[in-house]
Amino acid sequence: MNPRPKLVLFDFDDVLVDYRHDLRCAHIAEAVGAQSKDVERALFRSGLENRCDRGELELPDYLEALRSQYGLMVPQDVFIAARKAATRARPEMLALCEQVQAQAAAAVFTNNGRWLGQHLAKVAPAVSALLARRIVTSGQLRAIKPEPKAFLLCLQALGFSPASTLFFDDRPENIEGARVIGIDAVVFESPTQVAEVLRARGFDLEFAHAP
């Protein structure tokens, strides 16, 4: 058996949490008196969200672009509250993270702007309580998954090597990017599957998880 990984790295959205774009847009729309479709266009079809994920825009720049380009006056607290409304932690995954942390390091690598890491306690308090000291965003790195460079920078920031890392992500392209640099990477399917993979890598888990 290979040595147990020293780091287990998790994607955030749709792995540790459920995340819905439509709820985020609806929350902003209701708060500022706009249509959800217009908010969706401004955030996701315009390229602003992607630019923020890439570290090209910090949160104040993002909000200013929404105002100047789309006429959307979105206060920072509304923007963050909308992300919280669209995000629901997965208790089974957090229970697994807690068990992993008793045997190795656990961390998050997510394609999101730097602001998400800065405000994680508001967006996902349960995740923050477990992993706030080890969350890496693509925005802070100015490199985005699935670029192999992004994984190298992430591990450099966390202080681990590819050979000592196990990574879960729901997007196959991100798994392929991680494998390019030698990370043991697995496409996320369910908490039960994660538990099985962890056990196969030498982790002692006290209980099974329902699908």
NORDACOR-V159543 format. One record per backbone hydrogen bond with DSSP energy under -0.5 kcal/mol. NH is the residue of the N-H (numbers start at 0). CO is the residue of the C=O. If there is no record, write none. Layout:
nh co
NH CO
NH CO
//
This chain:
nh co
5 163
6 163
7 104
8 6
8 165
9 106
10 167
13 16
14 11
15 11
16 11
17 87
19 85
23 19
24 20
25 21
26 22
27 23
28 24
29 25
30 26
31 27
32 28
33 28
37 34
38 34
39 35
40 36
41 37
42 38
43 39
44 39
45 40
48 42
50 46
51 47
52 48
53 49
54 51
55 50
56 50
61 57
62 58
63 59
64 60
65 61
66 62
67 63
68 64
69 64
69 65
70 66
71 65
72 70
73 71
74 72
78 74
79 75
80 76
81 77
82 78
83 79
84 80
85 81
86 83
87 17
89 15
90 88
92 89
93 89
94 90
95 91
96 92
97 93
98 94
99 95
100 96
101 97
101 98
102 99
103 99
104 5
106 7
107 133
108 9
109 135
111 109
115 112
116 112
117 113
118 114
119 116
121 118
122 118
123 119
127 123
128 124
129 125
130 126
131 127
133 130
134 131
135 107
137 109
138 111
140 136
141 137
142 137
146 143
149 146
150 146
151 147
152 148
153 149
154 150
155 151
156 152
157 153
158 154
159 154
163 160
164 161
165 6
166 183
167 8
168 185
171 169
173 170
174 170
175 171
176 172
177 173
178 174
179 175
180 176
180 177
181 178
182 177
183 161
183 164
184 182
185 166
187 168
193 189
194 190
195 191
196 192
197 193
198 194
199 195
200 196
201 198
202 197
204 202
//
